[in-house]
Amino acid sequence: MHKMKSIVMIPVLLLLVNAVTAFGQASNTDLSQLSRLIEMATKETMPEWKYRIGEPVFKGEHVLIASFTSADKIIKVSVLPHASRGEAERALHDFVRRDKSHKKLDDFGDEGFSRGFANSQVAFRKGNLTVYVSITADEVNKEVVEINKQFTKLIALALPN
C-alpha cells in the first residue's frame, strides 16, 4: 500500500513542479528587456515615432504597456507573458472569439489575427507571449491600418520565441 501511494505521488509532484516552473516563467519575464527589444526594433525603421512606456491599469499586473505617437496617430501595444504557450494560445483565442469578423494573419509570430474597425486591431502570439497592437487616428483608412501592421511585424520579429 505504501509503495502504491509513492507511485501515485510521483506524477502529482511532477505536475506541481511543472506548474510552479511555468508560473515562474510568466512572472519572471523581463518586461523591461522586452520593452528595449521593441523600442530598438522600431526606432531603426520608424524613427519619427516617439516611444513611451505606460503603467498597467492595476498595480502589480505583469504586463508591458507601451505606445508610439506621431503628430496625429497613436499605436498602443500590450504584451502579456503567460505561464505556458498553451495558456497564451487560449488567451489569444478568447480575445478573437469576441469579434466574429476577425481575420487570420499568417505572418505575425506563431499565430495572429486582426479584428475591429477596418481590421485595425492586431493580436498575435509568440511563444508564451500574447501581444495586442491597435492604432488610433483622426481617420482610420488603409494607410493607417498598414502602418499598424508594419509596427506589429517589427514587434513580432523583435520578441524572443
Stockholm file with secondary structure:
# STOCKHOLM 1.0

chainA/1-161         MHKMKSIVMIPVLLLLVNAVTAFGQASNTDLSQLSRLIEMATKETMPEWKYRIGEPVFKGEHVLIASFTSADKIIKVSVLPHASRGEAERALHDFVRRDKSHKKLDDFGDEGFSRGFANSQVAFRKGNLTVYVSITADEVNKEVVEINKQFTKLIALALPN
#=GR chainA/1-161 SS CHHHHHHHHHHHHHHHHHHHHHHHHHHTCCHHHHHHHHHHHHHHHCTTSEEEECCCSSTTCCCEEEEEECSSEEEEEEEEECSSHHHHHHHHHHHHHTCTTCEEESSSSSEEEEESGGGCEEEEEETTEEEEEEEEESSCCHHHHHHHHHHHHHHHHHSCC
#=GC SS_cons         CHHHHHHHHHHHHHHHHHHHHHHHHHHTCCHHHHHHHHHHHHHHHCTTSEEEECCCSSTTCCCEEEEEECSSEEEEEEEEECSSHHHHHHHHHHHHHTCTTCEEESSSSSEEEEESGGGCEEEEEETTEEEEEEEEESSCCHHHHHHHHHHHHHHHHHSCC
//
